[in-house]
Amino acid sequence: MVITSKLRQATEAATDQLMQDIKGIKAVLVSTEDGFEVSARVENTAQVARLSAMASSLAALGAMAGEESQLGACNSLVMEASDGFIAIVQVRRHDVSLILSVIAGKNAVVGQVLYFSKQAARLIETVE
């Protein structure tokens, strides 16, 4: 799996855009399915490598849950916590599958985060 410079630029632009467009975002990261960081923007001192690995594991659990419950492929999942939530969106390309993760505070709107995250994922999917 090779992350081209054009793809990396697209993921960096998407992470920047999400940080600007949505109030309450603490971090945005794009990682490979096996948990390696492609690009990230972090508001605080979050451990990006650890977040990438955790996002990979959560996405795999979502995929298994979708299959086991006969709902089909998992496109996204949201994990709510006491101080915010994490939204994970699959980015499926012909050459590599990526995971877009958005960590948001409790003042962020879940629907807005999912909408803009899915929009960003679709843009990354179309980069040649």
Secondary structure as the mmCIF struct_conf table of DSSP 4:
data_model
#
loop_
_struct_conf.conf_type_id
_struct_conf.id
_struct_conf.beg_label_comp_id
_struct_conf.beg_label_asym_id
_struct_conf.beg_label_seq_id
_struct_conf.end_label_comp_id
_struct_conf.end_label_asym_id
_struct_conf.end_label_seq_id
HELX_RH_AL_P HELX_RH_AL_P1 SER A 5 ASP A 21
BEND BEND1 ILE A 22 ILE A 22
TURN_TY1_P TURN_TY1_P1 LYS A 23 GLY A 24
STRN STRN1 ILE A 25 THR A 32
TURN_TY1_P TURN_TY1_P2 GLU A 33 ASP A 34
BEND BEND2 GLY A 35 GLY A 35
STRN STRN2 GLU A 37 VAL A 42
BEND BEND3 GLU A 43 ASN A 44
HELX_RH_AL_P HELX_RH_AL_P2 VAL A 48 GLU A 68
TURN_TY1_P TURN_TY1_P3 SER A 69 GLN A 70
BEND BEND4 ALA A 73 ALA A 73
STRN STRN3 SER A 76 ALA A 81
TURN_TY1_P TURN_TY1_P4 SER A 82 ASP A 83
STRN STRN4 GLY A 84 ARG A 92
BEND BEND5 HIS A 94 ASP A 95
STRN STRN5 SER A 97 GLY A 105
TURN_TY1_P TURN_TY1_P5 LYS A 106 ASN A 107
BEND BEND6 ALA A 108 ALA A 108
HELX_RH_AL_P HELX_RH_AL_P3 VAL A 110 THR A 126
#
